[in-house]
């Protein structure tokens, strides 16, 4: 019962955090509020609650990574793919090597393999934490897309490096050639399984819906279980479950563009996934706060037992490691920018120099969060010979402290760095939206006219006029330069009901055609999937409201 009470208290804390972040007079990022509430829970119950590391990893990471892959703007990701890959892969390896060597030099009692494992788990950034801070800081949209794309990919690369480092500690053997071959298998098999699971499930669902009809509850449950299926299948064949979950989410975004899911289903699914994301991310940060007192206590005990320094040196370790992470990131971003300018110059192109404040903001925005915490908690408790995993408590303390410090640094510095920053106007999104509205409205008007002609065939003169009036009402919704709204005709209630049925049928025809056109534009890359998702959601809401 104690465990159930703690879990319920965590969920209550997540709910309370959503309101507290709005009530508090001081603007604090949501993750920091949740960490504080978790610490309060630990104080109330007297001790932290420890979950099995592998169970913790399985429960929280697959759905969060799946959702990140599903919702990340693909067009922005592909547009800045070079920058994203440099940050997600190059920066991760740069951080693992640089920070790993520094940590081992700074803390001699920590074995080299453990130092590299710590550096690897500190390398991924957290999109949810950055988004929470971005709400209170004017982060440029394109920079946010780059940060989101980086966090999506570096979750996988950082965690794969982490597992290699932990495996080296457990076995005492590390071969670069074997690691490279294993990485290729882990990566390719994980990606293939993620794509295959999502595509296979989507194909099976479409067949079931065509044969037996759509069951919203079952479809939602299958959608929630998809990331777990991809993760477990990949882990079963010793591939990367993390990459499988990410690939499953990205594939889901393309499956969605087929437009074969009803509008009401999309509305329900979005609401369910928003709740899952809020709850799972919140629980992770609440759990961090709830375990924080015990983490600090065990780290102090470790310092007494294994270090010649006093426990106050823990603050030195955290400060130096945090500063090194920022400086490594700043150096990599600057080198990447100079390399891009050099390549452009060799091609004879002129590229504007990135403002130094954007470079600094990119470095400060490297916030660690849920992935770092979930990963570090999966450290084994024991080595194969039965001895304790070396420096495990110290590693967990440093990871937790880095999460806190990076959140605080970003929340304090990002608004200052970006205040008053003026960037060239980017009207591409507005042009995409104008194109989407224009093309979808044309498609809708054509569909309304086709449907009207089908309805009036063989009808009496009175009914023809009713359907024509209904078609006129629907058409006015798409004629932006005309006044909207016609009153229902007075008189026979049966005629009113008949006209209303005709109106709904015509309106649905327009909505379906508008959606199909948006899906077509997104598939061809003429508008971003982020914009298409926003506009389609508006249409789905209109359809759901009409059915009520």
Secondary structure as UniProt FT lines:
FT   HELIX           2..23
FT   HELIX           30..45
FT   HELIX           53..71
FT   HELIX           74..79
FT   HELIX           81..85
FT   HELIX           86..90
FT   HELIX           91..106
FT   TURN            108..109
FT   HELIX           112..123
FT   HELIX           127..134
FT   TURN            135..136
FT   HELIX           141..171
FT   HELIX           176..212
FT   HELIX           216..236
FT   TURN            237..238
FT   HELIX           241..256
FT   TURN            257..258
FT   HELIX           263..306
FT   TURN            311..312
FT   HELIX           313..346
FT   TURN            347..348
FT   HELIX           356..364
FT   HELIX           370..376
FT   TURN            377..378
FT   TURN            384..385
FT   TURN            390..391
FT   HELIX           392..418
FT   TURN            419..420
FT   HELIX           428..456
FT   TURN            457..458
FT   HELIX           461..478
FT   TURN            480..481
FT   HELIX           493..523
FT   TURN            524..525
FT   HELIX           529..547
//
